[in-house]
Amino acid sequence: MIRELEPAELSQLMRAGGALQLVDVREEEELQLARFAGALHIPLGDLARRAGELDPDVPTVCICHHGVRSAGAAGLLQQRGFGTLFNLAGGVDRWAREVDPSMPRY
């Protein structure tokens, strides 16, 4: 099951320091505008080919600009047998508004 994760919830999980893998599925040009610290960058178009770089047993948070592409990414990973999957609700745009105002918005 894929759960929508509110930015504040993700912030709490990150501070708690447990096992968590962050996957940013935006394009390289978008990363030049705003990076999500600690996230592995795998553009959505490459995710099917590169899913083996991820551990299906570690809770995984998919991230994009507004949460649409990352929802698709989470669906793809679910089809490949990944267990705990989250989609960052509102993406990096909402993260920047609610958690990290130092992150540039675009």
C-alpha positions as CSV (number, residue, x, y, z in Angstrom):
1,M,0.0,0.0,0.0
2,I,1.2,3.5,-0.8
3,R,0.6,6.2,1.8
4,E,0.6,9.9,1.3
5,L,3.2,11.3,3.7
6,E,2.7,14.9,4.8
7,P,5.9,17.0,4.8
8,A,5.9,17.4,8.6
9,E,5.6,13.7,9.0
10,L,8.6,13.1,6.7
11,S,10.6,15.7,8.7
12,Q,9.8,13.8,11.9
13,L,10.9,10.5,10.3
14,M,14.1,12.0,9.1
15,R,14.9,13.5,12.5
16,A,14.2,10.1,14.2
17,G,17.0,8.6,12.0
18,G,15.5,5.3,11.3
19,A,15.9,3.3,8.1
20,L,14.4,5.3,5.2
21,Q,15.3,5.7,1.6
22,L,14.4,8.9,-0.3
23,V,14.0,8.7,-4.0
24,D,13.8,11.9,-6.0
25,V,12.3,11.2,-9.4
26,R,12.6,14.7,-10.8
27,E,14.7,15.6,-13.9
28,E,18.3,16.8,-13.6
29,E,17.3,20.3,-14.5
30,E,15.0,20.4,-11.6
31,L,17.7,19.3,-9.2
32,Q,19.7,22.3,-10.3
33,L,16.9,24.5,-9.0
34,A,16.3,22.7,-5.7
35,R,17.9,19.7,-4.2
36,F,16.3,17.4,-1.6
37,A,19.1,16.6,0.9
38,G,19.7,12.9,1.3
39,A,17.7,11.7,-1.6
40,L,18.9,9.4,-4.3
41,H,18.2,10.9,-7.7
42,I,16.6,8.5,-10.2
43,P,14.6,10.3,-12.9
44,L,11.2,8.7,-13.3
45,G,12.0,7.6,-16.8
46,D,15.0,5.6,-15.5
47,L,13.3,4.1,-12.4
48,A,12.1,0.8,-14.0
49,R,15.7,0.1,-15.1
50,R,17.4,1.3,-11.9
51,A,14.9,0.0,-9.3
52,G,17.5,-2.6,-8.3
53,E,19.6,0.2,-6.8
54,L,17.0,0.4,-4.0
55,D,16.3,-2.0,-1.1
56,P,12.7,-3.2,-1.3
57,D,12.7,-3.9,2.4
58,V,13.5,-0.4,3.5
59,P,10.7,2.2,3.8
60,T,10.8,4.3,0.6
61,V,9.7,7.8,0.1
62,C,9.2,8.9,-3.5
63,I,9.6,12.7,-4.2
64,C,9.0,15.0,-7.1
65,H,7.9,18.6,-7.6
66,H,4.2,18.4,-6.7
67,G,3.6,14.7,-5.9
68,V,2.2,13.5,-9.2
69,R,5.2,11.8,-10.7
70,S,6.3,10.4,-7.4
71,A,2.9,8.8,-7.0
72,G,3.5,7.0,-10.3
73,A,7.0,6.1,-9.1
74,A,5.6,4.6,-5.9
75,G,3.1,2.6,-8.0
76,L,5.9,1.2,-10.1
77,L,7.9,0.2,-7.0
78,Q,4.8,-1.4,-5.5
79,Q,4.4,-3.6,-8.7
80,R,8.1,-4.6,-8.2
81,G,7.4,-5.9,-4.7
82,F,8.5,-3.0,-2.5
83,G,7.0,-3.1,0.9
84,T,6.5,0.2,2.7
85,L,6.0,3.0,0.2
86,F,5.2,6.7,0.7
87,N,4.5,9.5,-1.6
88,L,5.6,13.0,-0.4
89,A,2.3,14.9,-0.5
90,G,2.7,18.2,-2.4
91,G,6.3,17.3,-3.3
92,V,9.3,19.6,-2.9
93,D,7.1,22.6,-3.4
94,R,5.1,21.9,-0.3
95,W,8.2,20.8,1.6
96,A,9.7,24.2,0.9
97,R,6.6,26.0,2.0
98,E,5.9,24.0,5.2
99,V,9.3,22.6,6.4
100,D,12.3,24.2,4.7
101,P,11.7,27.7,3.6
102,S,15.4,28.0,2.6
103,M,14.7,25.5,-0.3
104,P,14.1,27.5,-3.5
105,R,10.7,27.1,-5.1
106,Y,10.2,26.9,-8.8
